[in-house]
Amino acid sequence: MTLGRTRPNWPVQISIISAILAVSLVVLTLAGITSGLFGWHPGTPAAVEGARAVNLPATVGAPGIRSADETKHPVAAAAVLISGNTWFADGSHWYGAVISADSGDYRVFVNNAGAAGFGAVLSPDGRRLASGDGILDIATGRWTAYPQAWQDRELAAQAWSPDGARLAVTSRVPGGDGPYPGTANGSATMLNLLDVGNGAITEVAGLPDAAALDGWTVAFSPDGTRLAYQASGQVRIVTVADGRTTAVALPDGARLAGKGSWTRDGQGLLVVSGEHCSSCGDYPMRWTVTTLAATTGAAVGPRYQVDGAYAVRVLGWWPSGRPVAVAYAPTDDAATTLFDDEPGRYQLISMNKVDSARLLELSPGAVHHQLSSVGTEAIDVADNVLAAGKVGTAATPATTVDRIAGGLLTAAALTAATAVLSGGFALWRRRFRRPAP
């Protein structure tokens, strides 16, 4: 007597295996997020096949967890500097990243002080990066420390001179320890010029905290001979060579629009102010960028209006003669904040309430041309990239946390669906084959 071989019930087995796989994928995703598996683990970059023309990436995103280390695999120059709080599962606020000007590749580096544009800035040629930690030579990956005189200061790099020879830096003395103006919270901030070549420091002015808002504090004139900086209710303009200073009154609630505030002819300054706006869409804020005469403070040029943004900051100028600005998109829980709000204005530079950003070529009025979509919280762009006026592409990291987690969860959903369908088919087939009574 020969026993018949029992055929495997494939639908049931597929259902069981798929269910196990779905659970495993969900567990792997959660483990990656909570255990550090999705943290930054530097990889080795692929070989670059030839250089390309310098351009501004049309899309900027977060670096991947396998992005190479800038200090070990440096690029020749950077087009873009970025920062964010949400790149990796274990946080990323102590990291920065650059996007190569000639390959579009991402490089990550440890940066403990200063988000992109808010205390960390690229040199005009994109070959150096200054932050609160020091100056990074992007081509070699080597850091240079600031002078010992700043050893106990909290530093924020604000702007480079057009020739890259000087760096405007604010140094903050916690607890009011020093001769500079004390503020309500007991701190004092000094605006300095650093000669990058010999390390000489020139003190420019003491600033109250209300004036020292990183990203909206300092701007060099196009020829580098003058420095405009924010003061209480005015902009002061100092001649770098001899220290002579003039002052221009500001409209209420306005301040320097950013490091690109000077007009290209050196005759005007852009200032930005915000107002609550019930007709401005989901986020009720309106920002207005106004052109003032650098000698009189009179409104003399175009006005630009950006609605629905968390904040607006001017980086520089496009070859069209129009300013390029970053418009920051708010998170869902972001409250509207004005420069005059105390202490709410400091949220503007924290990145905690920023979801993403756009780089806009501003046009007079309220309709602007988007140059780049920025899928991270903070960005700075090298001046030579803006001057080139070309928009291109950057590499798309395949190992971002969003891509990995999204892929795993999608796979888990598909396998779960397979388990349900296979199990349902097995039950249907069993019922269909059941002999009639």
Summary of the structure (lengths in Angstrom):
residues: 437
radius of gyration: 26.7
end to end distance: 29.2
largest distance: 111.7
contacts: 1476
relative contact order: 0.16
helix: 18%
strand: 36%
